[in-house]
Amino acid sequence: MSPLGVPVHWLARAPRTADTSPPLPAVIHDRRRRPWRDLRISLTDRCNFRCSYCMPRSRFGPGHRFLPQAQLLNFEEIGQVADAALRLGVRTLRLTGGEPLLRRELPLLVRQLAGLRTPKGLAPDLALTTNGSLLATQAKALREAGLQRLTVSLDALDEDLFARMNEVGFPVAEVLRGIEAAQTAGFARIKVNMVVRQGVNDRQALPLAAHFRGSGVVLRFIEFMDTGCSDQWKRSEVLPSRTLREQLQAVWPLRKLPATRSGETAERWAYADGGGEIGFISSVSQAFCGDCTRARLTADGRLFTCLFANRGHDLRALLRNSAAGPMALQTALASIWSQRGDAYSERRDLLRLAPVVARAEMHELGG
């Protein structure tokens, strides 16, 4: 096995000089016949929030050591991975963190990725997920650089509750100002994600829905998931999407919408009166592993094929190997995806009975 955790004979197909190997397929599939369509790229493991389900202050306090700069993939290396992924069927590139807006000179990377093309000459669908804290000052530059879509995490409208949940006292008004700045900058597709925890912030679901109705912003409700080892997950805090949807329908009648594409994580609904769209992401109560098309690249160059995985494949070593041939990265990525068989959400209850294994944290994988 290579340092990537894939058979050496796969890497041997990528010679160190001219490439003479057979061309790889334009779209690759894993062992469950799922194509690879989405690559989530974490730009940093740092975040200026300390949300309890991701980076609780009790574990990520002032003394926590984040990755040193030298261990982070640089923009050129990120571009190499993205380009290789696009050649294997990926269509969506999503920038995440930690908090991606903490990465310096981010518009330069956005411009670089926006200029990539698939083998058919198509530009990638380029998106970014942020906590919104720095969005007000960066939205215009990101849009001008070629960023197409934005997702903002927002778990409450109540000022005191939001400050307690982010554990740094950050004001919710500043996040809302960032969303307005994004709309002004020309972002036509903005989503807001709310992680719903029963008994914690579930009473904020209706106020958030009321706030964004008619705004053009799509609000999505996410069931509290057992990601990483720091989220203090309890099944009792999972509010099933069906229950929440019934609460919303009691106030605003809803109608179901068709999926926009295969592998879409959110179930789409619309207000019957034309007030806009909402979504429900139900990884716990209604697993969607069978349609999952996503892989995640950490800031230090590890590729994970599942949000709940406990290990990744080291791409940084290959990227920084000057002797590696031009096809080595693409061949390695094809090998990793073709061996994928992940289905954690479908097997959650069984797997949680197994011996405890450390899993990658949410702030490493970017959700």
C-alpha positions in Angstrom: 0.0 0.0 0.0 1.2 3.5 -0.8 1.2 6.4 1.8 -2.2 7.3 0.3 -3.7 4.1 1.6 -4.3 2.8 -2.0 -2.7 -0.1 -3.9 0.7 0.7 -5.2 -0.1 -0.6 -8.6 -2.6 2.2 -9.1 0.1 4.8 -8.6 2.4 2.9 -10.8 0.1 3.7 -13.7 1.2 7.4 -13.3 4.8 7.4 -14.7 7.3 10.0 -13.5 7.9 11.3 -17.0 5.5 11.1 -20.0 2.1 9.6 -19.3 1.4 6.5 -21.4 -1.3 4.9 -19.2 -4.8 4.4 -20.5 -7.1 7.4 -20.0 -9.2 7.3 -16.8 -13.0 7.4 -17.2 -14.7 10.8 -17.3 -17.0 9.8 -14.5 -15.9 7.4 -11.8 -18.2 5.4 -9.5 -17.6 3.8 -6.0 -18.5 0.3 -5.0 -22.2 1.3 -4.6 -22.2 2.8 -8.1 -22.3 6.4 -6.7 -20.6 8.9 -9.0 -18.2 11.5 -7.6 -19.9 14.9 -8.2 -18.9 17.2 -5.2 -15.6 18.2 -3.6 -15.7 20.1 -0.4 -12.4 21.9 0.2 -11.5 23.0 3.7 -9.2 26.1 3.7 -8.3 26.2 7.4 -9.0 24.4 10.6 -9.3 27.7 12.4 -12.6 29.3 13.3 -13.6 32.5 15.3 -16.7 30.8 16.7 -16.8 28.0 19.3 -20.1 26.4 18.6 -20.8 23.5 20.9 -21.5 20.9 18.1 -18.3 21.7 16.2 -15.5 23.4 18.3 -16.7 23.7 21.9 -14.5 26.1 24.0 -14.0 23.3 26.6 -11.8 21.5 24.1 -10.7 24.3 21.7 -9.6 26.9 24.2 -6.9 29.5 24.0 -4.2 26.9 24.3 -5.4 24.8 21.3 -2.8 24.4 18.6 -4.0 24.7 15.1 -2.2 23.6 12.0 0.9 25.6 11.1 0.9 27.5 7.8 3.5 25.1 6.3 1.1 22.2 6.7 -1.8 23.8 4.8 -2.2 23.2 1.2 -1.3 26.3 -0.8 -3.6 27.7 -3.5 -1.7 26.0 -6.3 -2.0 22.6 -4.6 -5.7 23.1 -3.9 -6.1 24.0 -7.6 -4.3 20.8 -8.6 -6.7 18.7 -6.6 -9.7 20.5 -7.8 -8.6 20.2 -11.5 -8.0 16.5 -11.1 -11.4 16.0 -9.5 -13.1 17.9 -12.3 -11.5 15.6 -14.8 -13.1 12.6 -12.9 -16.7 13.9 -12.9 -16.8 16.4 -10.1 -19.0 19.4 -10.9 -19.4 21.3 -7.6 -16.5 22.8 -5.6 -17.4 24.1 -2.2 -15.0 26.0 0.0 -15.3 25.4 3.7 -13.3 25.5 7.0 -13.1 26.0 9.9 -14.2 29.4 8.8 -13.0 29.9 5.2 -13.1 33.7 5.3 -10.2 33.6 7.7 -7.9 32.4 4.9 -5.9 35.3 3.5 -6.3 36.5 -0.1 -9.2 34.2 -0.6 -10.5 36.0 -3.7 -7.3 34.9 -5.5 -8.2 31.2 -4.9 -11.8 31.8 -5.9 -10.6 33.4 -9.2 -8.3 30.5 -9.8 -10.9 27.8 -9.2 -13.6 29.7 -11.2 -11.2 29.5 -14.2 -11.0 25.7 -14.2 -13.0 23.7 -16.7 -14.3 20.2 -17.0 -13.2 18.0 -20.0 -16.4 19.3 -21.7 -15.4 22.9 -21.1 -17.9 23.6 -18.3 -17.0 25.9 -15.4 -17.4 24.3 -12.0 -20.3 25.2 -9.7 -18.4 27.2 -7.1 -19.8 27.7 -3.6 -18.7 28.6 -0.1 -20.0 27.9 3.4 -19.4 30.5 6.1 -20.5 31.5 9.6 -21.1 34.9 8.1 -19.1 36.9 10.7 -16.7 38.4 8.1 -19.1 38.3 5.1 -20.1 42.0 5.2 -16.6 43.1 4.2 -15.7 40.3 1.8 -18.9 39.5 -0.1 -18.3 42.0 -3.0 -14.7 40.8 -3.6 -15.7 37.1 -3.6 -18.6 37.7 -6.0 -16.3 39.7 -8.4 -13.8 36.9 -8.2 -16.3 34.4 -9.5 -18.0 32.8 -6.4 -21.5 31.7 -7.4 -23.2 30.5 -4.3 -23.1 31.1 -0.6 -24.3 29.2 2.4 -24.4 30.9 5.8 -24.7 29.0 9.1 -27.1 30.6 11.5 -28.7 28.7 14.4 -30.8 31.4 16.1 -32.2 34.9 15.7 -32.4 35.5 19.5 -29.4 37.7 20.4 -28.6 36.0 23.8 -29.1 32.5 22.5 -27.0 33.1 19.4 -24.2 34.6 21.5 -24.3 31.6 23.9 -24.3 29.1 21.0 -21.3 30.6 19.3 -19.6 30.9 22.7 -17.8 34.1 21.7 -20.6 36.5 22.1 -20.8 37.4 18.4 -23.8 39.5 17.5 -26.4 38.0 15.2 -27.0 41.4 13.6 -23.5 41.2 12.1 -24.3 37.9 10.4 -27.6 39.3 9.1 -25.6 42.3 7.8 -23.3 39.9 6.0 -26.2 38.2 4.3 -27.6 41.6 3.1 -24.2 42.5 1.8 -24.1 39.3 -0.2 -27.4 40.1 -1.7 -26.2 43.6 -2.6 -23.1 42.1 -4.1 -25.2 40.1 -6.6 -25.4 36.6 -5.0 -28.6 35.3 -6.3 -28.4 31.9 -4.6 -27.9 32.2 -0.8 -28.8 29.5 1.7 -29.0 29.7 5.4 -28.3 26.5 7.4 -29.8 26.0 10.9 -28.6 23.0 13.0 -31.6 22.2 15.1 -31.1 20.8 18.6 -34.2 19.9 20.5 -34.3 21.7 23.8 -31.5 24.0 22.8 -32.6 26.2 19.8 -35.6 24.4 18.3 -37.9 27.2 19.2 -35.9 29.5 16.9 -37.0 27.5 13.8 -40.2 29.4 13.3 -38.7 32.9 13.9 -35.9 32.1 11.4 -38.5 30.9 8.9 -40.6 34.1 9.4 -37.5 36.3 9.0 -36.4 34.8 5.6 -39.8 34.2 4.1 -40.1 36.3 0.9 -36.4 37.3 1.0 -35.2 35.0 -1.7 -32.9 33.3 0.8 -33.4 29.5 1.2 -33.5 28.4 4.8 -32.5 24.8 5.5 -33.0 22.9 8.7 -30.4 20.3 9.6 -30.9 17.5 12.1 -28.2 17.5 14.8 -25.7 14.9 13.7 -23.0 12.9 15.6 -20.0 14.3 13.8 -16.5 14.0 15.2 -15.8 13.4 18.9 -16.4 16.9 20.3 -20.1 17.6 19.5 -21.6 16.1 22.7 -24.2 14.4 20.5 -27.4 13.0 22.2 -30.1 11.3 20.2 -32.6 13.0 22.5 -31.5 16.4 21.0 -32.3 15.2 17.5 -35.6 16.8 16.3 -36.8 14.8 13.3 -37.3 16.8 10.2 -40.8 15.4 9.8 -41.8 16.8 13.3 -40.3 20.2 12.5 -42.0 20.3 9.1 -45.4 19.6 10.7 -44.8 22.5 13.1 -44.1 24.8 10.1 -47.0 23.5 8.1 -49.3 24.4 11.0 -48.4 28.1 10.4 -47.6 28.1 6.7 -48.9 25.4 4.3 -46.1 23.8 2.4 -45.8 21.9 -0.9 -43.0 19.5 -1.8 -40.6 20.4 -4.6 -38.6 18.0 -6.8 -34.9 17.6 -6.3 -32.8 19.7 -8.5 -30.2 17.0 -9.1 -29.3 13.4 -8.0 -27.4 13.3 -4.7 -29.0 16.5 -3.3 -28.9 16.4 0.5 -31.9 18.6 1.3 -35.5 17.7 0.7 -37.0 20.8 -0.8 -40.3 22.4 0.1 -42.0 25.6 -0.8 -44.5 27.9 0.9 -47.9 27.3 -0.8 -48.5 31.1 -0.8 -45.3 31.8 -2.8 -43.2 32.9 0.2 -40.1 31.0 -1.0 -38.4 27.8 -0.4 -37.1 25.8 2.6 -35.2 22.6 3.0 -34.7 19.7 5.4 -31.5 17.7 5.8 -32.3 14.5 7.6 -29.1 12.5 8.0 -30.3 10.9 11.2 -34.0 10.1 10.6 -33.8 9.6 6.8 -30.3 8.6 5.7 -29.3 9.6 2.2 -26.1 7.6 1.9 -27.3 5.8 -1.2 -27.1 9.0 -3.2 -24.1 10.6 -1.6 -21.7 12.0 -4.1 -19.3 14.0 -1.8 -15.7 13.8 -0.8 -13.9 16.3 1.5 -10.4 17.7 1.4 -9.0 18.9 4.7 -6.8 22.0 4.9 -3.7 19.8 5.3 -4.5 17.7 2.3 -6.3 14.6 3.5 -9.2 13.3 1.4 -12.2 11.9 3.3 -14.9 10.0 1.5 -17.5 10.3 4.3 -18.3 13.0 6.9 -18.2 10.4 9.6 -14.9 8.8 8.6 -12.1 8.2 11.0 -9.2 8.5 8.5 -8.4 10.2 5.3 -6.0 9.7 2.4 -2.8 11.8 2.4 -2.7 13.8 -0.8 -0.2 16.4 0.4 2.7 13.9 0.2 1.9 13.2 -3.4 1.4 16.9 -4.3 4.8 17.8 -2.8 6.6 14.9 -4.5 8.5 16.6 -7.3 9.1 13.2 -8.9 5.4 12.3 -9.3 4.1 12.3 -12.8 1.3 14.4 -14.2 -1.3 11.7 -13.8 -0.3 10.5 -10.3 -2.9 12.7 -8.5 -5.7 11.9 -10.8 -5.0 8.2 -10.7 -4.8 8.2 -6.9 -8.2 10.1 -6.6 -9.8 7.6 -9.0 -8.5 4.7 -6.9 -9.7 6.2 -3.6 -13.2 6.9 -4.9 -13.6 3.5 -6.7 -12.9 1.7 -3.4 -15.4 3.8 -1.4 -18.2 2.0 0.3 -19.2 4.4 3.1 -22.7 4.3 4.5 -22.4 5.6 8.1 -25.9 7.1 8.4 -27.6 4.0 7.2 -25.7 1.9 9.7 -25.5 4.5 12.5 -27.0 2.5 15.3 -25.0 -0.6 14.6 -21.7 1.3 14.2 -22.2 3.3 17.4 -22.3 0.0 19.3 -18.8 -0.8 18.0 -15.6 0.1 19.9 -15.2 3.9 20.0 -13.0 5.1 17.2 -11.8 8.7 16.9 -13.4 10.4 13.9 -12.4 13.5 12.1 -13.9 16.7 13.6 -16.4 18.9 11.9 -14.1 21.9 11.8 -11.6 19.8 9.8 -14.0 18.5 7.2 -16.2 21.5 6.8 -19.6 19.8 7.1 
